[in-house]
Amino acid sequence: MDKMITYENTSKRNKNNEYKVKGYTQSKVLYNRKFTAPLWKKRKNEYDADEEARLEKIVFGNPSDIINNLLDDKSKTKIKDEHVDVCETIKDNKDDGINSEDSENDSDQNISILNYSNDTHTKLEKKEPAWIDEDDYSYTVDLSLNSQNHNLSCERSEKLYTTYLENRYKLFVGTPKWAKLERNDEADDLDSNILKHSCHLEAPKIKSLPKNVIDIKVLKALNKTTHTEGPIVTSVEFHPSSTVALVAGTSGVLSLFQVDGHTNNKLHSMKFKKYPISKATFMKEGTEILLGSQYYPYCHTYDLMNGKTYKFSLPHRITNMKRYEVSSDGKLIALCGRSGEIYLLRSFTKELVGTFRMNSKCRVLAFTPDSKTLISHGDGSEMYIWDLNTRMCINRAIDDGSLSCKSLAVSPSGQFVATGSAQGVVNLYDMKTVLEDRNPTPLKIWMNLVTSVTSLKFNLTSEILSAASVDKHNAFRMMHLPSFTVFSNFPTLQTIIGMPQTINFSPGSGYLSISNRTGSALLYRLRHYGNY
């Protein structure tokens, strides 16, 4: 009790409701003041456009200044007036105490420098030094050795210290590769320099495809997640500008996939009831898909922009759309008839604009890349060349050793024409000889397949010609056109392709797809080419 009484006596209350005990202040509102007071807001940095532009100019530089410097003929790095600096350095040498005899001895070196300044004006138009030190032509060997308190063991012919160091380095090390300015290519011209300094990407250089062995990798099949297109996948097409591919088959299902090689996600799928799809292809720069069937006299078009399907009846006397080709410009469609007829349709309206007739049954068609000529082949041994402007046959070239043609392909470059016969022979012709000669001589004849060649396809760069036969398991080959040789490492004994139905390359030749009669659209990666 005594302690309690003494505590009460020593404590006093002030006006702020605070207690002072032995010099220590206890505040009842200390907690509230500390945690209920508003926090100071952080000051936000205000945006200054001029300051940002100034910093960007310091870090990244000004592209306009670089271009002006490239186009400026009066560059400060040129050595046109180098002799003026040399004369001044000679005066400086006299003032520094160098004898006149030494200056006379140096005259030869100075004359060579003057000749260098006059002669190198033409040489430096190709390669100019990035930086020049004027003191290099005034700093002699004697001056450098005197400052270093060093004497040479033997007399040297060099007068300038820079030439002495260069010769000494070459003597012990040699000229490094990075110091050699001579180049075979002429890629570093003015335009490419401007593009480099203007933050533009240069077009990559495409290297030639090596022969004999091709770098190929097996990927996940395009329709691995669906397998509903039918037991026979009749069409595999790559979009011309997007990483999208379509897969269609005999069950009447059309599917679109995102091509990445890992998951190949399905984008869209649609079913055409009682309409087995014989062929499907992109049209109108990839905004429309044309579908045809061998059983019905009408076709379907699917508009990718609005997601609608349209049905078009074929003109009179056209009973099916099993075998057809679309011109490169997308304006014409050519169809094979039953008795040697060839029908030309307008792609937009599907109306008949012309009819050709062969002496034998027409089985395959191919447009030239300029869309001015049509090549047809069939049961006979002749290739018919049709001029689409005059609607006349301009030539009938004999296919060497062929009795019946099953496939036909024209290279995207317009240089080659390939034919595949029912006897398993692939003939490669030059386009000019096919258009003009009656008996063209094949550039190369391949007999690697023993059954009828039902599919032929060139890649975009016209370096690869692929051939396949649907009549035999793993009957697939790829030819290297610059050397006219067959790649030996694909397919191997462990490769499982099945019965190859169709072949197609992506626009950049980065992917190869082979469809078969087991409902799969196989996908392979050609590593020599780009991603798509």
Buried (B, 14 or more C-beta within 10 A) or exposed (E): EEEEEEEEEEEEEEEEEBEEEEEEEEEEEEEEEEEEEEEEEEEEEEEEEEEEEEEEEEEEEEEEEBBEEEEEEEEEEBBEEBBEBBEEBBEEBEEEEBEEEBBEEBEEBBEEBBEBBEEBEEEBEEEEEEEBEEEEBBBBBBBBBEEEEEEEEEEEEBBBBBBBBEEEEEEEEEEEEEEEEEEEEEEEEEEBEBEEBEEEEEEEEEEEBEBEEBEBEBBBBBBBBBBBBBEBBBBBBBBEEEBBBBBBBBBBBBBBBBBBBEEBEBEEBBEBEEBBBBBBBBBBEBEBBBBBBBEBBBBBBBEBEEEEEEEBEBBEEBEBBBBBBBBBEBEBBBBBBEEBBBBBBEBEEBEBBBBBEBEBBBBBBBBBBEBBBBBBBBBBBBBBBBBBEEEEBEBBBBBBEBEBBBBBBBBBBBBBBBBBBBBBBBBBBBBEBBBEBEEBEBBBEBEBBEBBBBBBBBBBBBBBBBBBBBBBEBBBBBBBBEEBEBBEEBBEEEBEBBBBBBBBBBBBBBBBBBBBBBBBBBBBBBEBBEEB
